[in-house]
Amino acid sequence: MKIMNPRTYEATPARRVAFLGLGVMGHPMAGHLAGAGHQVTVYNRTAAKALAWCQEYQGDAGSSGTVNHAPTPCLAAHGADLVFCCVGNDDDLRSVALGGEGAFVGMKPGAVFVDHTTASANVARELYAAAKTQGLHFVDAPVSGGQAGAQNGALTVMCGGDLAAFETAQPVAMVFSRACTYLGESGAGQLAKMVNQISIAGLVQGLAEAIAFGQKAGLDMNLVLDVIGKGAAQSWQLDNRGKTMVADKFDFGFAVDWMRKDLGLVLDEARRNGASLPATALVDQFYADVQKMGGRRWDTSSLIKRLR
């Protein structure tokens, strides 16, 4: 999974870092850290993926740092200044951070754990408090931009926690980001990611209905999208997913299963804070329909499939 567009990195002092989780996001994110000259030790639950990542980046002409892998999160984090993490959900996050083999045990005093998992605000606050008791720092830092953003080093990172910890992590995180922004106390990053997913859900459903309507009306929808994309209907979703929706292609990254996981977090949080999310709850059920159609791994623009 090579980085799609190798980038020129701004000079930052080389740091000793760890990266936990080498999925479709973590693999290229860790690769950017190596390419920027940092000493990177990786951990993955499937050890073969960590070994393969090391083989890929050890001899990479763009990687001036040292790369290694470790059999546990604790050993990967040992001596690191920063520990980055991108895993699947709250339970996965707890499993790599806590316990006898967790990263917190191996981290040196004052080190910063930066979590890029899309998880709950509650687990962010829980791990922030646990880190504090051990003399560590925890930043919740979910990302937006999908697999392509990770590969291109163009992610948007939303951060919560202590400002000083953010300021330590931010220059290093910028090697795989186009924006890395501090939003407030612990949990703020995860809450901002929920706002992001609410916005996307509504936009994709609206675009799906518009394209399905236009096709049933007999319009040339590629031409229509060109036209309305120059007006008030323009959006990232229209620009990047409109014509692939017309073409019935749905293999562009962020999967329906992952979106349903994220919307579950959103709806849980809304029940806690009293927010009314009728459209989001409805779109979540539409994604459930897509799952039943066999579209668990189709990308989120596949909402249109249930309208055809």
C-alpha positions as CSV (number, residue, x, y, z in Angstrom):
1,M,0.0,0.0,0.0
2,K,2.4,2.6,-1.2
3,I,1.8,6.3,-0.5
4,M,0.1,7.6,-3.6
5,N,1.8,10.9,-3.9
6,P,5.1,11.1,-2.0
7,R,5.3,14.5,-0.5
8,T,8.1,16.9,0.5
9,Y,8.1,17.2,4.3
10,E,8.7,20.4,6.2
11,A,11.8,19.9,8.4
12,T,10.9,18.9,11.9
13,P,13.3,17.5,14.5
14,A,13.5,13.7,14.3
15,R,11.5,12.1,17.1
16,R,11.2,8.6,18.4
17,V,7.6,7.5,17.7
18,A,5.4,4.5,17.7
19,F,2.4,3.7,15.6
20,L,-0.2,1.2,16.7
21,G,-2.6,-0.2,14.1
22,L,-1.6,-0.6,10.4
23,G,-5.0,-0.8,8.6
24,V,-5.9,1.2,5.5
25,M,-5.4,4.5,7.4
26,G,-2.5,3.6,9.8
27,H,-0.3,2.0,7.2
28,P,0.3,5.1,5.1
29,M,0.2,7.4,8.1
30,A,3.0,5.5,9.7
31,G,4.8,5.6,6.3
32,H,4.7,9.4,6.2
33,L,6.3,9.4,9.7
34,A,9.1,7.2,8.4
35,G,9.4,9.3,5.2
36,A,9.9,12.4,7.3
37,G,12.9,10.9,9.1
38,H,11.4,9.9,12.4
39,Q,12.4,6.7,14.2
40,V,9.2,4.6,13.9
41,T,8.3,1.4,15.7
42,V,5.0,-0.1,14.7
43,Y,2.7,-2.6,16.2
44,N,-0.2,-4.5,14.6
45,R,-2.5,-7.2,16.0
46,T,-1.6,-9.3,12.9
47,A,2.2,-9.3,13.3
48,A,2.7,-10.1,9.6
49,K,1.3,-6.7,8.6
50,A,3.9,-5.0,10.9
51,L,6.7,-7.0,9.4
52,A,5.5,-6.2,5.9
53,W,5.3,-2.5,6.7
54,C,8.9,-2.6,7.9
55,Q,10.1,-4.4,4.8
56,E,8.3,-1.8,2.7
57,Y,9.7,1.3,4.4
58,Q,13.2,0.1,5.6
59,G,14.6,0.5,2.1
60,D,12.4,3.3,1.0
61,A,14.5,6.1,-0.6
62,G,12.3,8.6,1.1
63,S,12.6,7.1,4.6
64,S,15.7,8.5,6.4
65,G,14.6,7.3,9.8
66,T,14.8,3.9,11.4
67,V,11.8,1.5,11.3
68,N,11.1,-1.4,13.6
69,H,8.2,-3.5,14.7
70,A,7.3,-4.8,18.2
71,P,5.2,-7.7,19.4
72,T,3.1,-5.7,21.9
73,P,1.9,-2.1,22.2
74,C,4.0,-1.8,25.4
75,L,7.2,-2.7,23.6
76,A,6.4,-0.5,20.6
77,A,5.8,2.5,22.9
78,H,8.9,2.0,25.0
79,G,11.0,5.1,25.0
80,A,8.8,6.9,22.4
81,D,8.2,10.6,22.6
82,L,4.9,10.2,20.8
83,V,2.6,7.2,20.4
84,F,0.2,7.4,17.5
85,C,-2.8,5.0,17.3
86,C,-5.4,4.2,14.7
87,V,-7.5,1.1,15.5
88,G,-11.1,0.1,15.0
89,N,-13.3,1.1,18.0
90,D,-13.4,1.8,21.7
91,D,-12.6,-1.7,22.8
92,D,-9.6,-2.0,20.4
93,L,-8.3,1.3,21.7
94,R,-8.5,0.2,25.3
95,S,-6.8,-3.0,24.4
96,V,-3.7,-1.3,22.9
97,A,-3.5,1.5,25.6
98,L,-4.3,-0.3,28.8
99,G,-3.3,-3.5,30.6
100,G,0.1,-5.2,31.2
101,E,1.0,-5.1,27.5
102,G,-0.6,-1.8,26.7
103,A,1.2,1.3,25.5
104,F,0.7,3.3,28.7
105,V,2.9,0.8,30.6
106,G,5.8,1.2,28.1
107,M,5.6,5.0,27.6
108,K,8.1,7.2,29.4
109,P,6.9,10.0,31.7
110,G,5.7,13.0,29.8
111,A,5.2,11.2,26.5
112,V,2.0,11.9,24.4
113,F,-0.5,9.3,23.2
114,V,-2.3,10.6,20.1
115,D,-5.3,8.6,19.1
116,H,-6.6,8.8,15.5
117,T,-9.3,6.2,16.0
118,T,-12.9,7.4,15.5
119,A,-14.2,6.4,18.9
120,S,-16.5,7.7,21.6
121,A,-15.9,11.0,23.5
122,N,-16.4,8.9,26.7
123,V,-13.4,6.6,25.9
124,A,-11.3,9.6,25.1
125,R,-12.0,11.2,28.5
126,E,-11.5,7.8,30.2
127,L,-8.0,7.3,28.6
128,Y,-7.1,11.0,29.2
129,A,-7.8,10.5,32.9
130,A,-5.9,7.2,33.0
131,A,-2.9,8.8,31.2
132,K,-2.8,11.6,33.7
133,T,-2.5,9.2,36.7
134,Q,0.6,7.7,35.0
135,G,2.3,11.0,34.2
136,L,1.4,10.8,30.5
137,H,-0.7,12.8,28.0
138,F,-3.6,11.7,25.8
139,V,-4.9,13.6,22.8
140,D,-8.0,12.4,21.0
141,A,-7.4,13.2,17.3
142,P,-9.8,11.6,14.9
143,V,-9.2,12.2,11.2
144,S,-11.2,13.0,8.1
145,G,-10.1,12.5,4.5
146,G,-10.3,8.7,4.1
147,Q,-7.8,6.3,2.7
148,A,-6.8,8.7,-0.1
149,G,-6.2,11.5,2.4
150,A,-4.0,9.2,4.5
151,Q,-2.0,8.1,1.4
152,N,-1.6,11.6,0.2
153,G,-0.7,13.1,3.6
154,A,-3.8,15.3,3.4
155,L,-5.9,14.4,6.4
156,T,-7.8,16.8,8.5
157,V,-7.2,16.1,12.2
158,M,-9.5,17.2,15.0
159,C,-7.9,17.3,18.5
160,G,-9.0,17.4,22.1
161,G,-7.0,17.4,25.3
162,D,-4.4,19.6,26.9
163,L,-3.1,22.4,24.7
164,A,0.6,21.7,25.6
165,A,0.2,18.1,24.6
166,F,-1.4,19.1,21.3
167,E,1.4,21.6,20.6
168,T,4.0,18.8,21.1
169,A,2.2,16.4,18.7
170,Q,1.0,18.8,16.0
171,P,4.2,19.4,14.1
172,V,4.8,15.7,13.8
173,A,1.2,14.9,12.9
174,M,1.4,17.5,10.1
175,V,3.5,15.0,8.0
176,F,0.3,13.2,7.2
177,S,-2.1,16.1,7.5
178,R,-3.2,19.2,5.7
179,A,-4.7,20.6,8.9
180,C,-4.3,19.6,12.6
181,T,-6.5,21.8,14.8
182,Y,-6.9,22.1,18.6
183,L,-10.6,22.2,19.5
184,G,-10.7,22.1,23.3
185,E,-10.7,19.8,26.2
186,S,-10.6,16.0,26.1
187,G,-13.3,14.6,23.9
188,A,-13.6,17.7,21.7
189,G,-11.9,16.0,18.8
190,Q,-14.3,13.0,18.9
191,L,-17.3,15.3,19.1
192,A,-16.0,17.3,16.2
193,K,-15.7,14.1,14.1
194,M,-19.3,13.3,15.0
195,V,-20.3,16.7,13.6
196,N,-18.3,15.8,10.4
197,Q,-20.1,12.5,10.0
198,I,-23.6,14.1,10.6
199,S,-22.8,16.5,7.8
200,I,-21.6,13.8,5.4
201,A,-24.6,11.6,6.0
202,G,-27.0,14.3,5.0
203,L,-25.0,15.4,2.0
204,V,-24.6,11.9,0.6
205,Q,-28.3,11.1,1.0
206,G,-29.3,14.4,-0.7
207,L,-26.9,13.7,-3.6
208,A,-28.2,10.2,-4.0
209,E,-31.8,11.4,-4.2
210,A,-30.8,14.1,-6.7
211,I,-29.0,11.8,-9.0
212,A,-31.7,9.1,-8.8
213,F,-34.4,11.7,-9.5
214,G,-32.4,13.1,-12.5
215,Q,-31.8,9.6,-14.0
216,K,-35.5,8.7,-13.7
217,A,-36.3,12.0,-15.4
218,G,-34.0,11.1,-18.3
219,L,-31.4,13.7,-17.8
220,D,-27.7,13.4,-18.7
221,M,-26.6,13.4,-15.1
222,N,-22.9,13.8,-15.8
223,L,-23.7,17.0,-17.6
224,V,-26.2,18.1,-14.9
225,L,-23.5,17.6,-12.2
226,D,-21.1,19.7,-14.2
227,V,-23.6,22.5,-14.2
228,I,-24.9,22.4,-10.6
229,G,-21.3,21.9,-9.4
230,K,-20.7,25.5,-10.4
231,G,-23.5,26.8,-8.2
232,A,-24.9,26.5,-4.7
233,A,-25.2,22.7,-4.8
234,Q,-21.4,22.3,-5.1
235,S,-19.8,20.1,-2.4
236,W,-16.9,17.8,-1.9
237,Q,-19.3,14.8,-2.2
238,L,-20.7,16.1,-5.5
239,D,-17.2,16.8,-6.9
240,N,-15.7,13.5,-5.9
241,R,-18.6,11.0,-5.7
242,G,-21.3,12.4,-8.0
243,K,-20.1,10.9,-11.3
244,T,-19.0,7.6,-9.7
245,M,-22.5,7.3,-8.3
246,V,-23.9,7.8,-11.8
247,A,-21.5,5.1,-13.0
248,D,-22.6,2.7,-10.2
249,K,-19.1,2.5,-8.8
250,F,-18.7,2.2,-5.0
251,D,-15.1,1.1,-4.3
252,F,-13.7,4.5,-3.2
253,G,-12.6,3.9,0.4
254,F,-14.7,4.6,3.5
255,A,-17.0,1.6,3.9
256,V,-20.7,1.4,4.9
257,D,-19.8,-0.7,7.9
258,W,-17.5,2.0,9.1
259,M,-20.0,4.7,8.6
260,R,-22.6,2.8,10.5
261,K,-20.1,2.4,13.4
262,D,-19.5,6.1,13.4
263,L,-23.2,7.0,13.2
264,G,-23.8,4.7,16.1
265,L,-21.4,6.8,18.1
266,V,-23.2,9.9,17.0
267,L,-26.6,8.7,17.9
268,D,-25.4,7.4,21.3
269,E,-23.9,10.8,22.1
270,A,-27.1,12.6,20.9
271,R,-29.1,10.5,23.4
272,R,-26.8,11.7,26.1
273,N,-26.7,15.4,25.2
274,G,-30.3,15.7,24.1
275,A,-29.6,16.7,20.4
276,S,-32.3,15.9,17.9
277,L,-30.9,14.1,14.8
278,P,-33.9,12.9,12.8
279,A,-32.2,13.0,9.4
280,T,-29.1,11.3,10.7
281,A,-31.1,8.5,12.4
282,L,-33.0,8.0,9.1
283,V,-29.8,7.8,7.0
284,D,-28.3,5.4,9.4
285,Q,-31.3,3.1,8.7
286,F,-30.8,3.6,5.0
287,Y,-27.2,2.4,5.4
288,A,-28.6,-0.6,7.2
289,D,-30.6,-1.3,4.0
290,V,-27.4,-1.1,2.0
291,Q,-25.7,-3.6,4.3
292,K,-28.6,-6.0,3.8
293,M,-28.1,-5.6,0.0
294,G,-24.6,-7.0,0.4
295,G,-22.9,-3.5,0.5
296,R,-21.1,-3.7,3.8
297,R,-17.8,-2.8,2.0
298,W,-19.2,-0.5,-0.6
299,D,-18.2,3.1,0.0
300,T,-20.7,5.5,1.6
301,S,-21.9,6.9,-1.7
302,S,-23.7,3.6,-2.3
303,L,-26.8,5.0,-0.6
304,I,-28.0,5.5,-4.1
305,K,-28.3,1.7,-4.6
306,R,-31.4,1.5,-2.5
307,L,-33.1,4.1,-4.8
308,R,-32.6,2.2,-8.0
